[in-house]
Amino acid sequence: MDIRGLMEDVESVSQRYAEKFDIERDDTWFVLKLQEEFGELIQSYLMLVGKARTKVKTAEEI
């Protein structure tokens, strides 16, 4: 998959998410949603390197 295909997939999921939960996708939402996703990524990394609680996940799940 190329970057354009990935962008189209992400946009499609974002539209469905907004419709399902009745969310207005404005500039604020995009910035804060991106921040939320980065937070989840950082949390997973910290678990992986042993610097955060594992939330009862195995090493394979992390």
TORFI-104708 format. One record per residue: residue in one letter; x, y, z of N, C-alpha, C, CB in turn. Coordinates in steps of 0.1 Angstrom, whole numbers, plus 5000, padded with zeros to 4 digits. Glycine has a CB too. Layout:
! TORFI-104708
aXYZXYZXYZXYZ;...
END
This chain:
! TORFI-104708
m500949885000500050005000500950125000499050005012;d500550224992501350354992500750455002501350414978;i501350565004500950665013499550715010501950775014;r499250734997497950784993496850684998497850814978;g497050554995496150454999495950455014496550324994;l496950465022496950475036496150595041498350475042;m496350715035495650835038494150815035496150955030;e493750755024492350735021491750635031492250675007;d492450535035491950445045491650515059492850325047;v492650595063492550665076491350765075493850745079;e491250835064490050925062488750855063490251005049;s488650745057487450665057487050625071487550535048;v488050575078487750535092487350655101489050465098;s488050765099487750885106486350935103488750995103;q485850925091484550965088483450875094484350965072;r483750745094482750655100482750675115483150505096;y483850695121483950715136483150835139485450735140;a483350945132482651075135481151055133483151185126;e480750985123479250965121478650875132479050895107;k479350775135478850675146478650745159479850555147;f479650835163479550895176479151045175480950885182;d478651085164478051225162479151325166476851245170;i480251325160481451415163481651505151482651335167;e481851625154482251725144483751725143481651875148;r484251695131485651685129486151825125486051575118;d486551905135487052035132488552035135486352145140;d489152145134490652155136490952115150491152305134;t490252155160490552115174490451965176489552185184;w489451905170489251765171490451685165487951715165;f490851735153492051665146493251675155492251725133;v493551795160494751805168494751725181495051955172;l493651725188493551655201493451505198492251695208;k492851455188492751315185494151265181491751285173;l494851345174496251305170497051295183496851405161;q496951395192497651385205497251265213497351515213;e495951225213495551105220496250985214493951095219;e496250975201496950855195498450855198496650855180;f499050965198500450975202500650925216501051115200;g499750965225499850925239499750765240498750985247;e498850705233498750565233500050495228497550515225;l500550555217501850495212502950505222502250575199;i503050625229504150645239503950545250504150785243;q502650525254502350435265502850295262500850445269;s502550255250502950115245504450105245502350085232;y505150205240506550205240507150195254507150325233;l506650275263507150265277506850135283506450375286;m505750065280505549935285506549835279504049885282;l506849855267507749765260509149775266507749805245;v509549885270510949905275510949895290511550035270;g509849855296509849835311509749955319510949755315;k509250065314509150195321507750245324509950305314;a506850145323505450175326504750055331504650245314;r503650065338502849945342502349875329501749985351;t502249745330501849665318500349645316502549535319;k499649695326498149675325497749525324497549765314;v498449445330498249295330498349235316496949265336;k499249295308499449245294500749165294499549365284;t500749065286502048985285502949055276501648835280;a504249005276505249065267504849055252506549005269;e504148945249503748925235502549025232503248785233;e501749055241500649145238501149285237499549145250;i502149325245502749455244503449475231503749485256;
END
